[in-house]
Amino acid sequence: MTSEELKSIQAPIKTLYREQPERAFITLKAQGKIGDGLSCKIDTGRAIIEAGLHPATGGEGMLLCSGDLLLEALVACAGVTLSAVATSIGIDIKEGIIKAEGDLDFRGTLGVSKEAPIGFKSIRLSFILDCEATEEQLNSIGKLTERYCVVYQTLQKGVSVESSFIRLQP
């Protein structure tokens, strides 16, 4: 896709959101169903994935770990955002690899230590790019990717999460 093609696709959407800001607010949804054993089946709209315990918490390693899925969502979002940003400013990325690594202390999630945090302690995101960009352009691509990547910004800034538990009535 060229920069002009991307801009022509996005221009009417941007105009709509400028003129009717309320139309830009969209609720994304995900749903899963408790599966066999300690698992949860999630319909991604393209395929059904099954998540389960990580081997460090007693899983067999046959099911996807939700921590891996979080990192994969970050990689996917950052990769798409990077591609859009590079295309928008006219930089051709011949090849790119995006990697995310996150550090966890599983003592927290297993309740072994109240001092151990539950969740990622840190996440590292790296981009290995084959492109003709100058150092200045590469810095610009990096800043814009971080700025516009939804998952990156959500993790970076944090977000409130509310839970509700509803029992089905017989």
C-alpha positions as CSV (number, residue, x, y, z in Angstrom):
1,M,0.0,0.0,0.0
2,T,1.3,3.5,-0.8
3,S,1.1,6.5,1.3
4,E,-1.5,8.0,-1.0
5,E,-3.7,4.9,-0.8
6,L,-3.5,4.9,3.0
7,K,-4.3,8.6,3.2
8,S,-7.3,8.2,0.8
9,I,-8.7,5.4,2.9
10,Q,-8.3,7.2,6.2
11,A,-9.2,10.7,5.0
12,P,-13.0,10.2,5.1
13,I,-12.8,8.5,8.4
14,K,-10.8,11.3,9.9
15,T,-13.2,13.9,8.5
16,L,-16.1,11.9,10.0
17,Y,-14.5,11.8,13.5
18,R,-13.6,15.6,13.3
19,E,-17.2,16.4,12.4
20,Q,-18.9,13.9,14.7
21,P,-16.4,13.0,17.5
22,E,-19.0,10.7,19.2
23,R,-18.7,8.3,16.2
24,A,-15.0,7.7,17.1
25,F,-15.9,6.0,20.4
26,I,-16.2,2.3,19.8
27,T,-16.3,-0.5,22.3
28,L,-14.1,-3.5,21.3
29,K,-15.3,-6.8,22.7
30,A,-13.9,-10.2,23.4
31,Q,-15.6,-13.2,24.8
32,G,-14.4,-16.6,26.1
33,K,-16.0,-19.7,27.4
34,I,-14.6,-21.9,30.2
35,G,-13.3,-25.0,28.6
36,D,-12.2,-28.5,29.7
37,G,-9.8,-28.6,32.6
38,L,-8.2,-25.3,33.4
39,S,-8.8,-23.6,30.0
40,C,-10.7,-20.8,28.3
41,K,-11.8,-20.9,24.7
42,I,-11.7,-17.5,22.9
43,D,-13.3,-16.9,19.5
44,T,-11.1,-14.4,17.8
45,G,-13.4,-14.0,14.9
46,R,-10.9,-15.8,12.7
47,A,-10.1,-18.8,14.8
48,I,-10.8,-20.3,18.2
49,I,-7.8,-20.3,20.6
50,E,-7.6,-22.1,23.8
51,A,-5.7,-20.5,26.7
52,G,-4.6,-22.3,29.8
53,L,-2.0,-22.3,32.6
54,H,1.6,-21.5,31.8
55,P,4.0,-24.4,32.7
56,A,5.4,-22.2,35.5
57,T,2.0,-22.4,37.2
58,G,1.3,-26.1,36.6
59,G,0.2,-26.1,32.9
60,E,1.3,-28.7,30.5
61,G,2.4,-26.2,27.9
62,M,-0.1,-27.4,25.3
63,L,-2.4,-24.3,25.7
64,L,-1.7,-20.7,25.0
65,C,-0.6,-18.6,28.0
66,S,-2.6,-15.4,28.5
67,G,0.7,-13.6,29.2
68,D,2.0,-14.7,25.8
69,L,-1.2,-13.5,24.3
70,L,-0.7,-10.1,25.8
71,L,2.8,-9.8,24.4
72,E,1.5,-11.1,21.0
73,A,-1.2,-8.4,21.1
74,L,1.5,-5.8,21.7
75,V,3.6,-7.1,18.9
76,A,0.7,-7.3,16.5
77,C,-0.5,-3.7,17.3
78,A,3.0,-2.3,17.2
79,G,3.7,-4.0,13.9
80,V,0.5,-2.8,12.3
81,T,1.1,0.7,13.7
82,L,4.7,0.8,12.5
83,S,3.7,-0.3,9.0
84,A,1.0,2.4,8.8
85,V,3.3,5.1,10.2
86,A,6.1,4.1,7.8
87,T,3.7,4.0,4.9
88,S,2.2,7.3,5.8
89,I,5.6,9.1,5.8
90,G,6.8,7.3,2.7
91,I,9.4,4.9,4.2
92,D,9.5,1.4,2.6
93,I,10.1,-1.3,5.2
94,K,11.5,-4.3,3.2
95,E,11.4,-6.6,6.2
96,G,10.7,-6.1,9.9
97,I,10.7,-8.2,13.0
98,I,9.0,-7.1,16.2
99,K,9.8,-8.8,19.5
100,A,8.3,-8.4,22.9
101,E,9.7,-9.9,26.1
102,G,8.1,-9.6,29.6
103,D,9.4,-10.5,33.0
104,L,7.1,-12.2,35.5
105,D,7.6,-13.5,39.0
106,F,5.2,-16.4,39.2
107,R,5.3,-16.5,43.0
108,G,2.8,-13.6,43.0
109,T,0.1,-15.3,40.8
110,L,0.5,-18.6,42.7
111,G,0.1,-16.9,46.1
112,V,3.5,-18.1,47.3
113,S,4.7,-14.5,48.2
114,K,2.6,-11.5,49.0
115,E,5.6,-9.3,48.2
116,A,5.9,-10.7,44.7
117,P,4.0,-8.6,42.2
118,I,1.3,-10.2,40.1
119,G,1.7,-9.3,36.5
120,F,4.6,-8.2,34.3
121,K,7.3,-6.4,36.1
122,S,8.7,-5.1,32.8
123,I,8.2,-5.5,29.1
124,R,10.7,-4.8,26.4
125,L,9.6,-4.1,22.8
126,S,12.2,-4.1,20.0
127,F,12.0,-3.6,16.2
128,I,14.6,-5.0,13.8
129,L,14.0,-3.2,10.4
130,D,15.4,-3.5,7.0
131,C,14.7,-0.1,5.4
132,E,16.4,2.9,3.8
133,A,15.4,5.3,6.6
134,T,17.8,7.8,7.9
135,E,18.5,8.0,11.6
136,E,16.1,10.9,11.9
137,Q,13.3,9.1,10.0
138,L,13.9,6.0,12.1
139,N,13.5,8.0,15.3
140,S,10.3,9.6,13.9
141,I,8.9,6.2,13.0
142,G,9.7,5.0,16.5
143,K,8.1,8.0,18.3
144,L,5.0,7.8,16.1
145,T,4.6,4.1,16.5
146,E,4.8,4.4,20.3
147,R,2.4,7.4,20.2
148,Y,-0.3,5.7,18.1
149,C,-0.1,2.0,19.1
150,V,-3.2,1.3,21.2
151,V,-1.8,-1.6,23.1
152,Y,1.5,0.1,23.8
153,Q,-0.2,3.2,25.1
154,T,-2.7,1.1,27.2
155,L,0.2,-0.7,28.9
156,Q,2.3,2.4,29.2
157,K,-0.3,4.5,30.8
158,G,-2.4,1.9,32.5
159,V,-6.2,1.8,32.4
160,S,-9.0,1.2,34.9
161,V,-10.5,-2.3,34.7
162,E,-13.8,-3.1,36.3
163,S,-15.0,-6.7,37.0
164,S,-18.5,-8.0,37.5
165,F,-19.5,-11.6,38.4
166,I,-23.0,-12.7,37.5
167,R,-24.4,-16.0,38.5
168,L,-26.8,-17.6,36.0
169,Q,-30.1,-18.3,37.6
170,P,-31.5,-21.9,37.2
